[in-house]
Amino acid sequence: MEDTDSQSPPVEHHAAQASRIRNIDPSEAVTGVAIVLGILGGALGVVCTLFLADASSVGSWIAYCLIAALAGGSAGIVVGGMFGAIFGVIRGVTIPARWDHKS
């Protein structure tokens, strides 16, 4: 008897189940995680500056907080982009390359 299992059409409940699985686009993962960690890094930089900085005037506090927010935010964006890329590659999909061979 022939093995016809590999030639049988896909069952519909597998197709419905496959459509419910959420695939993550790697670019969305990188952007989303980078934005979240950038905001958290900026906020953490400002909070740490308020507790640790020794400023003599209000202008100094503002300048220190601005520098800390930029530094913490950029560090958060870099780390978030790295984690987003890892998540995107592990759980994401790859878009097949399109080859147009015209001879």
Backbone bond lengths (Angstrom), bond angles and torsions (degrees), N, CA, C in turn:
res aa  C-N    CA-C-N  psi(-1)  N-CA   C-N-CA  omega(-1)  CA-C   N-CA-C  phi
1 M - - - 1.443 - - 1.527 108.31 -
2 E 1.321 116.17 141.36 1.458 121.60 -178.36 1.524 111.27 -78.52
3 D 1.328 113.69 150.36 1.459 119.97 175.31 1.520 108.15 -90.20
4 T 1.326 116.53 106.55 1.463 120.61 -176.82 1.524 112.00 -104.94
5 D 1.329 117.45 6.37 1.462 119.51 -178.60 1.526 112.28 -63.87
6 S 1.318 117.43 -38.64 1.464 118.79 -178.73 1.525 112.09 -72.86
7 Q 1.339 117.69 -16.32 1.447 121.16 -178.35 1.518 112.70 -99.67
8 S 1.305 117.46 -4.70 1.457 119.42 -177.08 1.523 110.31 -74.76
9 P 1.335 117.37 147.72 1.467 120.58 179.21 1.523 110.00 -67.04
10 P 1.324 116.89 154.42 1.465 119.57 -179.71 1.523 111.11 -65.83
11 V 1.302 115.61 144.49 1.456 121.53 179.60 1.524 108.22 -77.31
12 E 1.320 117.25 143.56 1.458 121.17 -173.07 1.519 113.23 -66.92
13 H 1.329 119.31 -29.99 1.456 118.42 -178.54 1.524 110.88 -70.12
14 H 1.332 118.43 -24.60 1.462 120.21 174.54 1.525 110.20 -70.82
15 A 1.321 116.88 -37.37 1.457 120.49 179.64 1.528 110.31 -67.89
16 A 1.327 117.01 -40.26 1.454 120.14 178.44 1.519 110.50 -66.79
17 Q 1.321 116.64 -37.78 1.452 120.23 179.36 1.526 110.79 -69.67
18 A 1.312 117.41 -36.84 1.460 120.87 179.71 1.521 111.29 -67.51
19 S 1.335 117.68 -31.84 1.461 119.55 -179.90 1.524 111.39 -73.52
20 R 1.320 118.78 -19.32 1.453 121.56 179.65 1.521 112.47 -85.04
21 I 1.316 118.68 -15.33 1.449 121.59 -179.94 1.514 108.68 -75.24
22 R 1.325 116.38 127.86 1.468 121.59 -177.77 1.525 109.19 -88.03
23 N 1.308 115.94 117.48 1.455 121.20 174.35 1.519 108.23 -97.95
24 I 1.301 115.47 139.08 1.458 120.93 -177.89 1.517 108.71 -101.18
25 D 1.314 115.30 126.44 1.454 120.44 173.54 1.531 107.11 -74.46
26 P 1.336 118.92 128.49 1.469 119.80 -176.68 1.525 113.93 -57.11
27 S 1.321 118.54 -35.04 1.464 119.30 -179.82 1.526 111.56 -68.24
28 E 1.330 117.49 -34.36 1.458 120.45 176.35 1.513 110.99 -67.59
29 A 1.316 116.72 -39.66 1.462 120.37 179.75 1.521 111.03 -65.11
30 V 1.319 116.82 -43.35 1.468 120.51 -179.98 1.521 110.25 -62.83
31 T 1.317 116.78 -47.08 1.467 120.61 -177.47 1.523 111.32 -66.00
32 G 1.313 117.24 -46.10 1.465 120.67 -176.76 1.508 113.41 -64.34
33 V 1.316 116.81 -48.20 1.462 120.09 -178.59 1.528 110.00 -69.14
34 A 1.327 118.36 -36.49 1.462 120.95 178.66 1.526 111.03 -64.29
35 I 1.320 117.72 -40.51 1.464 120.28 179.09 1.523 110.72 -65.31
36 V 1.323 116.67 -45.53 1.467 120.01 -178.42 1.526 110.78 -63.63
37 L 1.321 117.59 -49.44 1.460 119.44 -178.97 1.526 111.99 -70.41
38 G 1.321 118.31 -27.59 1.458 120.68 174.30 1.517 112.12 -64.87
39 I 1.312 116.66 -43.15 1.471 120.68 177.87 1.524 110.38 -65.91
40 L 1.335 116.52 -43.99 1.463 119.45 178.50 1.529 111.53 -64.34
41 G 1.319 117.69 -39.41 1.463 120.90 178.36 1.514 112.00 -65.33
42 G 1.315 117.50 -40.87 1.462 120.94 176.99 1.522 112.22 -63.51
43 A 1.319 116.10 -44.10 1.468 120.05 178.65 1.527 110.98 -65.10
44 L 1.314 116.87 -40.94 1.461 120.54 178.55 1.526 111.04 -64.66
45 G 1.329 117.06 -38.32 1.459 120.51 176.71 1.515 112.52 -61.95
46 V 1.325 117.27 -42.39 1.472 120.98 179.29 1.518 110.70 -66.77
47 V 1.329 117.65 -43.87 1.463 120.85 -179.18 1.529 110.43 -63.65
48 C 1.311 117.22 -44.19 1.467 120.10 179.01 1.526 111.14 -64.36
49 T 1.312 117.32 -37.04 1.461 120.39 178.16 1.524 110.99 -65.34
50 L 1.314 117.52 -40.79 1.459 120.27 179.92 1.524 111.48 -63.38
51 F 1.321 117.62 -33.61 1.455 120.50 -179.30 1.528 113.14 -85.68
52 L 1.320 117.75 -31.52 1.461 120.12 -170.57 1.528 115.20 -105.99
53 A 1.316 118.50 -21.32 1.466 120.26 -174.62 1.530 110.88 -76.56
54 D 1.318 114.02 145.70 1.456 120.99 176.89 1.526 107.46 -113.22
55 A 1.315 115.55 84.62 1.463 120.89 -176.78 1.522 109.77 -102.53
56 S 1.331 114.92 147.88 1.460 119.45 -177.73 1.524 113.02 -96.36
57 S 1.331 117.55 -18.11 1.466 119.57 -178.56 1.526 109.86 -141.71
58 V 1.316 114.51 170.72 1.466 120.48 -179.88 1.526 110.28 -65.89
59 G 1.319 117.09 -37.82 1.467 120.80 178.58 1.517 111.82 -61.83
60 S 1.319 116.74 -37.12 1.468 120.37 177.12 1.523 111.19 -65.68
61 W 1.337 116.22 -42.31 1.466 120.11 178.42 1.527 110.47 -60.52
62 I 1.306 116.38 -43.89 1.473 121.04 -178.81 1.526 110.07 -64.32
63 A 1.335 116.93 -44.45 1.467 120.25 179.62 1.524 110.97 -64.28
64 Y 1.336 116.67 -43.88 1.467 119.68 179.36 1.530 111.53 -63.69
65 C 1.320 116.33 -41.81 1.475 119.90 179.27 1.520 111.35 -66.02
66 L 1.319 117.67 -37.99 1.459 120.87 178.42 1.535 110.91 -65.08
67 I 1.324 116.06 -44.81 1.466 119.79 178.46 1.524 110.78 -63.82
68 A 1.327 116.94 -42.50 1.465 120.66 179.76 1.519 111.61 -66.12
69 A 1.336 117.43 -37.69 1.469 120.45 178.81 1.523 110.27 -65.89
70 L 1.331 117.06 -41.96 1.466 119.80 178.68 1.531 111.53 -66.67
71 A 1.325 116.60 -42.69 1.468 119.90 -179.61 1.531 111.06 -67.26
72 G 1.323 116.46 -46.58 1.467 119.55 179.68 1.514 112.19 -66.38
73 G 1.322 116.63 -38.25 1.467 120.64 178.61 1.511 112.16 -65.75
74 S 1.338 117.09 -43.09 1.466 118.80 179.72 1.517 111.59 -68.82
75 A 1.333 117.26 -36.80 1.470 119.56 175.66 1.527 110.66 -64.39
76 G 1.324 116.89 -40.51 1.460 120.73 177.93 1.513 112.36 -64.84
77 I 1.326 117.05 -37.60 1.463 120.47 178.53 1.522 110.86 -65.67
78 V 1.329 116.66 -41.84 1.469 119.95 -179.95 1.526 110.65 -65.10
79 V 1.325 116.25 -48.12 1.472 119.73 -179.53 1.524 110.44 -67.00
80 G 1.319 117.54 -40.85 1.463 120.95 177.95 1.510 112.58 -63.57
81 G 1.328 116.99 -38.89 1.461 120.19 175.87 1.513 112.12 -63.28
82 M 1.338 116.25 -39.03 1.460 119.93 178.64 1.531 110.63 -65.73
83 F 1.344 116.84 -47.80 1.462 119.58 178.90 1.534 111.35 -64.97
84 G 1.318 117.11 -38.98 1.464 120.34 177.08 1.509 112.05 -61.93
85 A 1.336 116.90 -39.37 1.466 120.15 177.48 1.523 110.91 -65.58
86 I 1.320 115.99 -40.03 1.474 119.31 178.28 1.527 109.99 -63.83
87 F 1.340 117.48 -47.37 1.466 120.77 178.82 1.521 111.19 -61.84
88 G 1.316 116.19 -41.87 1.463 120.37 -178.71 1.509 112.83 -64.78
89 V 1.322 116.83 -38.24 1.465 119.71 179.65 1.519 110.77 -73.50
90 I 1.322 116.56 -39.93 1.465 119.42 -178.77 1.529 111.45 -69.32
91 R 1.318 118.03 -45.83 1.463 121.40 -174.22 1.514 113.86 -106.08
92 G 1.294 118.23 -3.18 1.458 120.92 -171.65 1.507 114.30 -89.91
93 V 1.295 113.88 -171.58 1.451 122.47 178.64 1.514 108.59 -120.18
94 T 1.282 115.74 154.02 1.460 119.70 174.32 1.518 108.26 -107.48
95 I 1.289 115.44 139.26 1.455 120.87 179.50 1.518 107.13 -88.17
96 P 1.320 117.70 123.84 1.465 119.08 -177.67 1.524 111.04 -65.46
97 A 1.310 114.61 141.29 1.461 119.76 178.14 1.522 109.18 -70.87
98 R 1.309 115.22 146.14 1.451 119.60 -178.75 1.533 107.52 -105.38
99 W 1.290 115.55 123.26 1.451 121.59 -178.34 1.510 109.27 -111.53
100 D 1.291 116.52 121.03 1.464 121.83 175.45 1.525 107.55 -109.60
101 H 1.321 115.54 99.70 1.457 119.90 179.23 1.524 108.01 -96.40
102 K 1.302 115.38 103.77 1.455 120.15 177.59 1.517 107.39 -110.22
103 S 1.298 115.93 113.48 1.463 119.76 -177.94 1.512 110.89 -110.36
